[in-house]
Amino acid sequence: MTQAIAMSALQAGESGYVTELSASPAMELRLRDLGLVRGTRVTCVLQGPGGGLRAYLIRGALIALRKGDADGVRLERERPAAVRRAT
């Protein structure tokens, strides 16, 4: 079984798939409008020096989110290619 993590826990170069959103109604709507729906692949591309701001590749667009906003997005980590082929 795979453990869900917050999107803000991804490090640069890591990817995961959206499993759920947990935010205020207005923020949840905004996140969905950005393409963050169940099954969407998200890759952390850049991290700000303090870690409070990160850029994510979401459906071909580079989106910057604050840590507090990214905390409301739960992901299942992407398994490495070697593990995917073995299962």
Number of C-alpha atoms within 10 A of each C-alpha: 3 9 8 16 18 19 27 24 14 21 15 14 10 16 22 22 21 22 16 17 21 13 17 11 9 8 14 18 14 13 19 12 10 13 16 22 17 15 13 15 21 24 22 23 18 17 17 11 8 7 12 13 18 23 18 27 16 16 14 10 11 14 14 17 17 14 16 12 17 23 17 20 24 22 27 20 20 16 13 10 8 8 9 9 8 6 5
